[in-house]
Amino acid sequence: MRYDKASYGKEVRDFVWNVPANYNIVDVVEGHAKRNPNKLAILWEDAEGNARKMTYGELVEGMHRFGDSLMKLGVKKHEPVLHILPRIPEAHVAQLGTFVAGGVAVPCSEMLKEKEILYRSQASGAKVIVADTSTVGIVDAVRGQCPLSTFILIGSAEPRKGWLRFEDLVASGDPRAKKVPLMAEDPMTINFTSGTTGNPKPVVHKHHWMYCHHHITARYWYDADETDIIWATTAPGWAKWYWSPVGVSLTTGATQLIYNGRFDGERYLDLLAKYKVTKLCCTPTEYRLFAQVPDMGRHKIYLKDALSAGEPLNVEPIEAFKRAFGVTIRDGYGQTESVCLVCNLPGLPVKPGAMGLPSPGPRVVLIDENGNLVKQGEVGEIALKPGNPAIFDGYWNAPELDKDAFAGGWYRTGDLARADEDGYLFFEGRADDVILTSGYRIGPFEVEDALVSHPAVVEAAAVAAPHRERGEIVKAFVILAKGFTPSDELTKELQDHVKKVTAPYKYPRAIDFVTELPKTMSGKIKRAELKRKEWEGWDRR
């Protein structure tokens, strides 16, 4: 559906949560297969050009076979199962098979190191892990140090000592075996947050989370239905995988493209054309790199919608994409802990730099440090009331974290924003990222957005650096585009450019040219790490 101001207002006023008590993703996918078993669920290709397809009927048979084998291996209801898998069709079979057995999926990025697998297995208590041949070494390194005792391997042509072959378990499982009945309030996943400090927190989502994605994320952000071919470039180890490939594609019965390869602008555009993708969801970094591709518009693509998530997207890639394909990239905002809380709805105007409007249902607001609503135009923290099905249900076996997360009668996201006269929210940074200089409060994204609008800059991060007179100054770390080299002249040019496109007091008084920026596993810039290095050893007196 395409919205206008009146229809959006009606959705906000009339929205009512009505989660069926017995809702679960297993029943939903089974329903798609029953209605149309030959409907394509997955289109898959890898970097070498190998390709496969999987129908909903094949997906359901595979998940039931694997789920039956898990039950035979002793997996019980509500028991966690770790998954450390690349972008392959078997990821869905393993995840849904875990739910068939009544288990709880624990997604792990294939980029994790040994200590991170060790921590996740210990924190979740998982005894079973499903890995791929590309991740087998990392898992073997933690054997005997954690609760893991059953090791299942995907993609191994020959038996491997200490591992069960996934393919054998699928082949031997009974597709007609009785599944474990699930309700909306049964736990579904444990997603570990990619925090910048401390250990990641084990966020628990129940099966009603998929209902909320279908009715919020798929409806108000994606505008998706079963006729779509959807490509979300995320990987199975992230909450975003459950947002889109599961929470949108599988809940709506759409076809999804999975590409197991690194970003390459030309290759991505070829894939969009080849598979006639109608909905694309990328990270801001990917869209910025798209904008570097010469003459993008020569590719014939079929996109109806392009979506961006992870952090705010600056204006230049949006304009480049629109010039090339006539499609306006629409931002969406949410967290590991939530569904899509704020987005640019289809049909409504996209304001430069805006996150969008609050999604109907979650009812997010902006509050101050004391939990009071802030006025229009003032910066506040994005928050919503606990008990809202749009957010998580607490942490796994961590009541002390639950208490902190919902203290004061709010779930605080830790993200700052301001609202304009039309209700659009503009991201101002993380609560601990705000730069205070000479009495000014500066959100890092404003500086970064201004820098990236210069043709010399591909990506930038802005943090507070110590200064004797001002207390703090804005310091920027900049990755240059091809053809540009660091110089004092370029530093001055970028500073002057920022002064021209945003309030002059926001310009970076110091700039470091770098080849990469520290990021979390999910691709977010770790500003806290950059800031910490700037302040280490600084005498604050």
C-alpha positions in Angstrom: 0.0 0.0 0.0 1.2 3.5 -0.8 0.4 6.0 1.9 -0.4 9.7 2.1 -0.6 11.9 5.2 -4.3 11.0 5.9 -3.9 7.3 5.5 -0.8 7.2 7.6 -2.6 9.1 10.4 -5.5 6.7 10.2 -3.1 3.7 10.5 -1.5 5.3 13.6 -4.9 6.0 15.2 -6.6 2.7 14.4 -3.7 0.3 15.0 -4.4 -2.6 17.4 -2.2 -5.5 18.3 -4.0 -8.8 17.7 -1.3 -11.5 18.0 -2.9 -15.0 17.6 -2.0 -17.1 20.7 -0.8 -20.0 18.6 1.3 -17.9 16.1 4.7 -19.4 15.1 6.9 -19.3 12.0 6.7 -23.0 11.4 3.0 -23.0 10.9 3.3 -19.9 8.7 5.8 -21.5 6.3 3.9 -24.7 6.3 0.8 -22.7 5.2 2.7 -21.2 2.2 3.8 -24.7 1.1 0.3 -26.1 1.5 -1.2 -23.4 -0.7 1.6 -23.5 -3.3 4.3 -26.2 -2.8 6.0 -25.3 -6.1 6.4 -21.6 -5.3 10.0 -20.6 -5.2 11.1 -19.7 -1.7 14.9 -19.2 -2.4 17.0 -18.2 -5.3 20.7 -18.7 -4.5 23.9 -17.9 -6.1 27.5 -17.6 -5.0 30.6 -15.6 -6.0 31.6 -18.4 -8.5 28.3 -18.4 -10.3 27.0 -21.6 -8.8 23.2 -21.4 -8.5 20.3 -23.3 -6.8 16.6 -22.9 -6.2 14.4 -24.2 -3.4 10.6 -24.3 -3.4 8.4 -23.8 -0.3 7.5 -27.5 -0.5 11.2 -28.5 -0.5 11.9 -26.1 2.4 9.1 -27.5 4.5 10.2 -31.1 3.8 13.8 -30.3 4.7 13.0 -28.4 7.9 10.8 -31.3 9.1 13.4 -33.9 8.3 16.1 -31.9 10.1 13.8 -31.1 13.0 13.0 -34.8 13.5 16.7 -35.6 13.5 17.3 -32.9 16.2 14.6 -34.5 18.4 16.3 -37.9 18.0 19.5 -36.3 19.1 17.9 -35.2 22.3 17.0 -31.5 21.5 14.1 -30.6 23.8 11.6 -27.7 23.7 13.2 -24.3 24.5 16.7 -25.7 24.2 19.1 -23.3 22.4 20.9 -24.4 19.2 23.8 -22.4 17.8 24.0 -21.6 14.1 27.2 -20.3 12.5 26.5 -20.3 8.8 27.1 -18.3 5.7 24.5 -17.2 3.2 23.2 -20.6 2.0 19.8 -22.1 1.6 20.6 -24.7 4.3 20.6 -21.8 6.8 16.8 -21.6 6.6 16.4 -25.4 6.8 18.6 -25.5 9.9 16.8 -22.5 11.5 13.3 -23.7 10.8 14.2 -27.3 11.6 15.3 -26.0 15.0 11.9 -24.6 15.5 10.2 -27.8 14.4 12.0 -29.5 17.3 10.9 -26.7 19.6 14.4 -25.3 20.0 15.6 -21.8 20.2 17.9 -20.5 17.5 21.1 -18.7 18.5 22.5 -16.9 15.3 26.2 -16.4 15.2 28.1 -14.5 12.6 30.6 -16.5 10.5 33.1 -13.8 11.3 33.2 -14.6 15.0 36.4 -15.7 16.7 36.9 -18.6 19.1 36.3 -16.6 22.3 33.1 -15.2 20.9 31.7 -18.7 20.1 32.8 -19.8 23.5 31.0 -16.9 25.1 27.8 -17.4 23.2 27.7 -21.1 23.9 28.3 -20.5 27.6 25.8 -17.6 27.9 23.1 -19.6 26.1 23.9 -23.0 27.5 23.6 -24.5 24.0 24.8 -28.1 23.6 24.2 -28.3 19.8 25.8 -26.3 17.1 25.2 -26.3 13.3 28.2 -25.0 11.3 29.5 -24.8 7.8 32.8 -26.1 6.4 33.9 -22.5 6.3 33.5 -22.2 10.1 34.4 -25.6 11.3 37.9 -24.6 12.5 36.6 -21.9 14.8 34.2 -24.3 16.4 36.7 -27.1 16.8 39.0 -24.7 18.6 36.5 -24.4 21.5 35.7 -28.1 21.9 35.8 -29.2 25.6 35.7 -25.6 26.8 32.0 -25.1 26.7 28.6 -26.9 26.9 28.7 -27.8 23.2 28.6 -31.6 22.7 26.8 -32.2 19.4 28.4 -30.8 16.3 26.6 -30.8 13.0 28.4 -29.8 9.8 26.9 -28.5 6.5 28.7 -29.0 3.2 31.2 -31.7 4.0 31.5 -34.4 1.2 33.2 -36.8 3.6 32.6 -37.6 7.3 34.7 -35.5 9.6 35.8 -36.7 13.0 33.6 -35.4 15.8 30.9 -34.1 13.4 27.6 -35.3 12.1 26.8 -34.5 8.5 23.8 -32.2 8.1 22.9 -33.8 4.8 22.8 -37.3 6.5 20.5 -36.0 9.2 18.2 -34.4 6.6 18.1 -37.5 4.5 17.3 -39.8 7.5 14.8 -37.6 9.2 11.1 -38.4 8.9 9.2 -35.5 7.2 5.9 -36.8 8.7 7.2 -36.9 12.3 5.2 -35.0 14.8 6.5 -31.5 15.4 6.7 -29.8 18.8 3.7 -27.5 19.1 4.6 -23.8 19.5 2.8 -20.8 20.8 3.4 -17.1 20.2 4.9 -16.7 23.7 7.5 -19.5 23.2 11.0 -18.3 22.8 12.3 -18.3 19.2 15.8 -16.7 19.0 18.6 -15.5 21.2 20.3 -12.7 19.3 23.5 -11.2 20.8 23.7 -7.5 20.4 26.8 -6.0 18.8 27.5 -3.5 21.5 30.6 -1.3 21.5 31.4 -1.9 25.2 31.2 -5.0 27.4 30.0 -8.4 26.4 27.1 -8.7 23.9 23.7 -9.1 25.6 21.5 -12.2 24.8 18.3 -10.7 23.5 15.3 -13.0 23.5 12.6 -12.9 20.9 9.5 -15.0 21.0 7.5 -16.2 18.0 5.2 -13.2 18.1 8.2 -11.2 16.9 7.6 -12.7 13.4 4.0 -11.7 13.6 5.1 -8.1 14.4 7.6 -8.1 11.5 4.9 -9.3 9.1 2.5 -6.6 10.3 5.0 -3.7 10.8 8.2 -4.2 8.9 6.8 -6.0 5.9 3.7 -3.7 5.7 4.9 -0.2 6.5 8.5 -0.3 5.4 8.8 -3.0 2.7 5.3 -2.9 1.3 5.9 -6.6 0.5 3.6 -9.4 -0.6 4.0 -12.9 -2.0 4.5 -11.7 -5.5 7.8 -10.0 -4.6 11.4 -11.1 -5.1 13.2 -9.8 -2.1 17.0 -9.4 -1.7 18.2 -8.4 1.8 22.0 -8.5 1.7 22.4 -9.4 5.4 23.8 -12.8 6.6 22.2 -15.5 8.9 24.2 -14.5 11.9 22.4 -11.2 12.4 19.1 -10.0 13.8 18.6 -8.3 10.4 18.3 -11.8 8.9 15.3 -12.4 11.1 14.0 -9.0 10.3 14.0 -9.5 6.5 14.7 -13.0 5.0 12.6 -14.6 7.8 10.4 -11.8 9.1 9.4 -10.3 5.7 10.2 -12.9 3.0 9.1 -16.1 4.8 6.1 -14.5 6.6 4.7 -13.1 3.4 5.4 -16.1 1.3 7.6 -14.1 -1.1 10.7 -15.4 -3.0 14.0 -14.3 -1.7 17.4 -14.0 -3.3 20.5 -15.1 -1.3 23.9 -14.2 -2.6 26.9 -15.7 -1.0 29.6 -13.3 -2.0 31.3 -10.0 -1.2 30.0 -6.7 -2.4 30.8 -5.7 -5.9 28.7 -2.9 -7.4 28.7 -4.3 -10.9 27.9 -7.9 -9.8 25.1 -6.7 -7.5 23.5 -4.7 -10.3 23.8 -7.8 -12.6 22.1 -9.9 -9.9 19.3 -7.4 -9.5 18.6 -7.6 -13.2 19.1 -11.3 -13.6 16.7 -12.3 -10.8 14.3 -9.4 -11.4 14.5 -8.3 -7.8 11.6 -6.1 -6.7 12.7 -5.2 -3.2 16.3 -4.5 -2.2 17.5 -3.9 1.3 21.2 -2.9 1.7 23.4 -1.2 4.3 24.3 2.5 3.9 27.9 1.5 3.1 26.7 -0.7 0.2 24.6 2.2 -1.2 27.5 4.6 -0.9 29.6 2.1 -2.9 26.8 1.7 -5.5 27.1 5.4 -6.0 30.7 4.9 -7.1 29.7 2.7 -10.0 29.9 4.6 -13.3 26.7 4.9 -15.3 24.5 2.7 -13.0 21.5 3.4 -15.1 22.7 1.3 -18.0 21.6 -1.8 -16.0 17.9 -2.8 -16.6 16.5 -3.6 -13.1 13.0 -4.1 -11.9 13.1 -2.6 -8.4 9.9 -1.2 -6.9 11.5 -0.3 -3.6 15.1 0.2 -2.2 15.5 0.1 1.5 18.4 1.1 3.8 19.1 0.0 7.3 21.9 -0.1 9.9 22.5 3.6 10.3 21.3 6.8 8.6 22.0 7.2 4.9 23.3 10.5 3.6 21.6 12.3 0.7 24.1 11.7 -2.1 23.6 7.9 -2.6 19.8 8.5 -2.4 20.0 11.0 -5.3 22.4 8.8 -7.3 20.1 5.8 -7.1 17.1 7.9 -8.0 18.8 9.4 -11.0 19.8 5.9 -12.2 16.7 3.9 -11.6 13.9 6.3 -10.6 13.7 4.6 -7.1 14.0 6.6 -3.9 15.9 4.7 -1.2 13.8 4.7 2.0 15.5 4.5 5.4 14.2 2.3 8.2 15.3 2.2 11.8 15.1 -0.4 14.5 17.4 -2.5 16.7 18.3 -6.1 17.5 15.7 -5.6 20.2 12.8 -4.5 18.0 10.9 -4.5 14.7 11.0 -1.5 12.4 10.3 1.4 14.8 10.7 4.3 12.4 10.7 4.3 8.6 9.9 6.2 5.4 6.6 4.7 4.4 6.0 4.0 0.7 4.2 6.9 -1.0 5.1 9.5 1.6 7.7 12.2 0.9 11.3 11.3 1.9 12.9 14.2 3.6 16.7 14.5 3.2 18.4 13.2 6.3 15.2 12.0 8.0 14.9 8.5 9.5 11.2 8.7 8.6 8.0 8.6 10.7 7.2 6.4 13.7 5.8 3.1 12.5 2.1 2.5 13.5 2.0 0.1 16.4 5.2 0.5 18.4 4.3 4.1 19.3 7.8 5.4 19.9 8.4 8.8 21.5 11.3 11.0 22.4 12.1 11.5 26.0 14.7 13.4 28.1 17.0 12.0 30.8 14.1 12.1 33.3 11.7 10.2 31.1 9.6 13.2 30.1 8.5 13.9 26.6 10.6 16.5 24.8 9.2 19.3 22.7 9.2 19.4 18.9 12.6 20.2 17.6 14.4 19.2 20.8 16.7 16.3 20.9 15.5 13.3 22.9 16.1 9.6 23.3 13.9 7.2 21.2 11.9 5.1 23.6 8.7 3.1 24.0 6.8 1.4 26.7 7.8 -2.1 28.0 5.4 -4.9 27.2 5.0 -3.7 23.7 5.2 -6.7 21.3 7.4 -4.6 18.9 10.3 -5.1 21.2 12.2 -7.9 22.8 11.0 -10.0 25.8 14.1 -9.6 28.0 17.5 -11.3 28.1 18.3 -15.0 28.3 18.7 -16.0 31.9 19.7 -12.5 32.9 17.1 -10.9 35.2 19.5 -8.1 36.2 19.8 -7.0 32.6 16.0 -7.1 32.3 15.7 -4.8 35.3 18.1 -2.3 33.8 16.6 -2.4 30.3 13.1 -1.5 31.4 13.9 0.8 34.4 11.9 3.9 34.8 8.9 2.6 32.8 10.6 2.9 29.4 12.6 0.8 27.1 15.3 3.3 26.1 17.0 2.6 22.7 20.1 4.7 23.5 19.6 6.5 20.2 18.9 10.3 20.0 16.6 12.0 17.5 14.6 15.2 17.0 11.2 15.6 15.4 10.2 18.3 13.0 6.8 19.9 12.6 5.5 17.0 10.4 6.6 14.3 12.9 9.6 13.1 10.9 12.5 12.0 13.1 16.1 13.0 12.4 18.9 10.9 13.9 21.3 12.8 16.2 23.6 9.9 17.2 23.9 7.5 20.1 23.3 9.0 23.6 27.0 8.6 24.4 28.1 9.9 20.9 27.0 13.5 21.3 29.8 16.0 21.0 29.7 18.9 23.4 31.9 21.8 22.3 31.8 25.4 23.5 28.2 24.9 24.7 27.0 23.3 21.5 25.6 19.8 21.3 26.6 18.2 18.0 25.3 14.9 16.7 28.1 13.0 14.8 25.8 12.1 11.9 25.4 15.7 10.9 29.1 16.1 10.5 29.5 12.7 8.7 26.6 13.5 6.4 28.2 16.8 5.4 31.6 15.2 4.8 30.2 12.3 2.7 28.5 14.9 0.5 31.9 15.9 -0.8 33.1 13.9 -3.8 36.4 13.1 -2.1 34.8 11.2 0.8 33.5 7.7 0.7 32.9 7.2 4.4 33.4 9.2 7.6 33.1 9.0 11.4 32.9 12.0 13.8 33.7 11.8 17.5 34.5 14.1 20.4 38.3 14.8 20.8 39.7 16.6 23.9 40.6 20.3 23.7 42.1 22.6 26.3 39.9 25.6 25.6 36.7 24.1 24.2 36.6 20.9 26.3 35.8 18.9 23.2 36.1 19.5 19.5 34.8 17.6 16.5 37.3 15.2 15.0 36.6 13.3 11.8 38.1 10.1 10.5 37.8 10.0 6.7 38.1 7.3 4.0 38.9 8.9 0.7 37.5 8.0 -2.7 39.7 6.7 -5.5 41.8 9.5 -7.1 42.1 11.6 -3.9 45.2 11.7 -1.6 45.5 13.2 1.9 46.9 16.7 2.1 46.6 19.9 4.2 44.8 21.5 1.3 42.2 18.7 1.2 41.7 19.0 4.9 41.0 22.7 4.6 38.7 22.0 1.6 36.7 19.5 3.6 36.4 21.8 6.6 35.2 24.6 4.4 32.7 22.3 2.7 31.2 21.2 6.0 30.8 24.9 7.0 28.9 25.4 3.8 26.5 22.6 4.0 25.7 22.6 7.8 26.0 25.0 10.7 29.7 26.3 10.7 30.2 25.4 14.4 29.8 21.7 13.4 32.9 21.5 11.2 35.6 19.1 12.2 38.6 21.0 13.6 40.7 17.9 13.2 40.7 15.3 10.4 42.5 12.0 10.1 42.6 10.2 6.8 42.3 6.5 7.3 41.8 3.4 5.1 39.2 1.7 7.3 36.9 2.4 10.2 36.3 0.1 13.2 32.9 -1.5 12.9 30.8 -3.9 14.8 30.1 -7.3 13.2 26.8 -5.9 11.9 28.6 -3.0 10.1 28.0 -0.1 12.4 30.8 2.3 13.0 32.3 1.9 16.5 32.5 5.6 17.3 33.1 4.7 21.0 36.4 3.0 20.1 37.6 6.0 18.1 36.6 8.3 20.9 38.3 6.2 23.6 41.6 6.3 21.7 41.4 10.1 21.5 40.8 10.5 25.2 43.3 7.9 26.5 45.9 9.6 28.6 44.3 13.0 28.4 44.6 15.1 31.5 41.1 16.5 32.1 42.3 19.0 34.7 
